[in-house]
Amino acid sequence: MEQIRVLVVDDSAFMRKIITEMLSSDPQIAVIDTARNGIEGVEKAMALTPDVITMDIEMPGMNGLEAIDEIMKRKHIPIIVFSSLSSEGAQVTLEALDKGAADYVCKNISRSVLDVMHMKEELIKKVKAVAHKPRSNGKDTLLLGGKNIGSIVEHHGKIELITIGASTGGPKALQEILPAIPSNIDSAIIITIHMPPDFTKAFADRLDRVCKIPVKEAEDGEKIRAGNVLVSPGGMHTKIRKNGLAGGYVKIDREPEDAIYKPSIDITMQTAAECYGEHVLGVILTGMGHDGTEGIRAIKKSGGLAVVQDESTCTVYGMPRSVVEAGLADRVVPLDRIPQEIIRLV
């Protein structure tokens, strides 16, 4: 198996050394060169055509955002940006993702060995995930033994709640899907995306500016309303609850503490299925791992529906693959067809 060739771009000699050592510890990855700033990074990216680039944002001369712009104009090379865990870092990271970066890693070089190990594991995992991405064929796949989608809609009736789960590549995907949803949609939408605190608030605000329907970060006890979008807060779990005739609301807490992801897509979808039964549509977008599979399983068991993003348009075909391989997807479609499928189903 060929090694994944990585270019490391950072103005700090210390960070270049640390990142190189982290990546080189994995036999499947080779750091082929480093660059001290954006200008050097662009030049080396064009000359070497690495499989993946890691990019710092704050650099003299040409910063990371400008470098991403220049690289994306000439070659589509997956870029992982380093971000700080702050509201300012969240804004800059979301801008980098808008410009074409594939993913981000929160820079956390502290005295804690656990923090450094976590960053190393996350970086290696994400480099491997974005290294090889298939091209889109623009076709969708209908499952369920060839039943057409119309018969599925007729069988189920009204969808009251749409739960969307995403991870790596999710911000860009959601910024394509949500603005295409009409203002008169008669269903509520809950988005659960793997992001840290501060990032989810910044992302919800960004979506709200470009969507026809209101988008905000969810608050504990907030009512679930048709025609509104709630984004699960980072670092917490969003659980769906119902209060008799008063309708649905969200419960935000940290339990279970040992969950791999906070927020957990599985937890949101499982609790949605418990409360809304067959009136739930689960949508799984691009992302690593298998979070969301058990949530979709619960939705299907309750009589709900599942739509999954296809491999060719995913940044990482991990979570969608897991749902498809479990035999739980009703429809597998390219990213640009997902808004249409949601509208048809509700």
N, C-alpha and C positions, 0 to 999 in steps of 0.2 A: 504494500500500500504506500503510495506517495505521501510524503509529508506535506502538511499545510504550510505554505510559505507566507510569513507574516512580516510586514514592515511596521516598526514602532516609531511613532512621531510624538516627541515631547521635548519641551525646551529645558527640562530639568535632567541633568546627567544622572542624578540619583534615581529618578523615576524610570529613565530609559534602562538603567541597570536592573532595577527591581522587576520591571515588566518583562525584560528579556529573560531573567532568571526564572520567573514564574512560568512563562510559556515554554522555555527550553527544558523544563522539568518533565514535560510530556513528550514521549518519543514520537508522537504523531505530528508534532509541531516543530518548525524550524524558523527562527528569526533570521531573515536573510540580510537585514540592514536596519539602521536606525536613522532618524532625521531630527535635527535640533529645532526646526521651526516649520511653519506652513509652506514657505517657498521651497525649502529643501524637500519637504514631504511630497509636494506635488511633483517635483522633478524626479525623485526616486520612484514614485508610484508609476510615472509614465515610462521610465527606463526599465523597471524591474517587473512590472505587472504582477504584484503579489496576489495571493489568494484572499488575504484579509489585511486591513490596515487598522492599527489602534491609534487613536488620535486624541491628543489633549486639546482643550478648547482655548484656554488662555495662553497665548504665545505671542512674543514680539514680532513685528514685521507683518506677517500674514497669520491671522489667528486660525483656529480650527474650523470655524464656520466658513471662512473665506476659502480655506483649503478644500473643504468638502465640496463647495460650489465648483471650484476649478477641476477637481478630480472627476466629479459626476458629469461635467460637460464633455469630458474626453473618454473616460472609461468607466464602466459600471463595476467598481470594486467594492465589496462589502466593507463598511467602515464601522468600527465599534468606538464610540467616544467615551472618554472618562469624564464623569460628572461629580460635582460636590453635592452632599446631602443638605440642600437648602432650597428655599423658594426661588432664589435667584438662579441657583444651579438647575432647578427644574425648568425654568423658563428657557434657559440657554440650551438645555438638552432637548427639549421639545422642538426648538428651532432647528437644531442639528438633525433631528429625525425628519422634520419637514423637508430639509434640504437633501435628504437621501441616505443619511446614516442608517445602518441596519439595526443597531441596538446600542445600549449604553451599559457601563459598569460604574457604580459609585466608588469613587476613589476614597479609600479608607486605610491610609497607612498610619496606624497608631502603634502604641506599645503593646497592644493586645495581640497575642499570637493567633487567637481565634479570629479576630477581624481580618488579619492578613491572610490566613488560610481560607477564609470565606471568600475574600476578594480573588484569590488565586483560583479557587475552584470555579467561581462564577465566570471569570475571564476565560479560562480554558474551555469550559462548557459552551460559552457563547461563540468563541472563535470556531470551534468545531461545528456548531450549529449553523452558522452563516456562511461557512466556507464554500459549500456547493449547493447552489439553488437552481432547480430546473426551470426551463422556459415555459411560458404559458401557451397552451394551445387554444385557449378561449372557449373551450367546450365544457358543458356541464354534464353531470352524471345523475341520472334518475335511478334511485334504488327501489326497494320494496317490490321486486319482481316485475318491474315495468308498469306499475300503476301510474296513471297520470296524476299530476298534482291537484287537478280539479276535484277528483274523487276523494282525495285526502281531506281537502278543505270541507267538502260537503259532509263527510263523515264526522268531522270534529266540531264544527260550529265555531263560535266566537273565541278568538285568542284575546285574553285580557291582559296577559303579562308576557313580555319578551325579555328573556335573560340572555345577555351576550357575554361570553368569556373570551379573553385574549391575553397574550403575553408578548413574546418577542415579535416585533413588527406590528403589534396591535394598534399603537397610536396612529400610524399612517393609514392602516386599514379602516379604523373607525372614523377617521377624518374624510374618508371617501364614502362610507356608508351613511353616517348620520345626517349629513347635509342633504342627502337625497330622500330622506323621509319627510312626507308632507305634513303640514301643520295640523291637518284635520285627522291624523291617525287616532283611532279610538282604542289604543292599547297603551299601557305604561311600559317603560323600558328601564331595565336595571343593567348597568355595565359593570362587570368585575374584571379588572385588568391588573396584572402583576406589576405594581408600582409602589415605591416607598411613600411614607407620609410627605406632604408638601407637593409631591409630584401629581397626585390624583386631583388635588384642588386646582392646581395650575392647568392640568389637562381638561378638567370639567369647564373651567372658565374659557379656555381656548375653543372647546367645542361649542359652547353657548354662543360665541361670537359668530360662528359660521353656520349654525343650524336654524331651521325654521321653527323648531320646538325648543322649549326651555330646557337647559341642561345645568345641573348643579351637583356638587359633591353631597352625598347623602348625610343626613344627621340622624342621630338616635331618636326613634319615635316618629320620624317623618312619614306622612301619609303617602301612599302610592297612588298616583293620579294618572288617568289616561291622558295621553298627549304630553307627558312630561318624562324627562330622562334623569335618573339618579346614577351617579358614579360612586361605587364602593370606595370608602376611604382607605388609603394605604396603611398598613400596620395593624388593621383591625379586620374582623369578619362582618359581613353584612348578611343578616338572616331575615327571611321574609316571614311575617306574622300576619294573622287576621283577627280582627276584633268584631265578630258577629256582623251586624248590619253596617257597622262603621267602616268596614272594608279593610284593605291591607295596609300595612305599615312596615318600616324597617327597624330591626333591632341591631344596633352596632355594639359589638363587644370583642373581647380577646380570646374567648373560649372556642375551640380548644387551643391552648397555648403552644402545644407541640406540633401544630399544623405546619407543613413544609412551606406553604404560601400564606401570606396575610396581605391582602384578602384571598380567600380560597374560593375558586369558582365552584367547586363541588358543593361546598356548604351553602352558597347562595342558591344554586339550582336545586339542591335536595330540599331545602326549606320552601322554595317556590312551588315545587311539585306537591309538597304536603298541603299547602294552603290553596293552590289554584287548580290542582289536578289536571284534567285534560285541556284546560284553558291556558296552558303555558307553551310557548315556543322557545326552545333553547337553540342558541347560535354559537358555534365554536369557531373561532378565528385562529389565525397563525399563532404559533407559540411552541416552546419547548416542553417536553415532558408529557404528562397525561392528566393534569388537573382538568376537570370538566367531564371526564368520562363517566365517573360515578354519578355526577349530577345529571347528565343526559340519561343515564340508565334509569334514574328515579323519575325523570320527566316522562320517559317512554312507558315505564311501568304504570304511571298514572294516566296514560292515554294522551299525553302531549306529543309535540312534534319536534324534530331536530333537523337543523340545516347546518352544514359544515363547509368551510372554505376548502377549495380544491388545492391539491399539491402544487400545481404550477404557479399559482399566484401567492402562495405562502412565503414569507421570509424564512420561516422554519415550519416544516410539516411534521410537528410532533404531536400536539394536542389533537388536531384534526385526524391524523392517522390513527391515533388510539381509539377514537370514537368509531371511525370507519371499520377498523379491524375487529372491533367488538360487535359489529353488525347493528349499530344503533342509529346510523344516519338515515334520514328519509330522503335527503337531497344533498348532493355534493356539487357545489357550483363555484365558478371563478368569482373573485372579489367584486368585479363590476356588476355581477348579476345578483348579488346578495340583497341590495335594497329592493329590487323588483320581486324577489322571492318573499321577502318580509311583507311587502304590500299586498301580494297575492294571497298570502296565508291569513292575514288579519282582516 
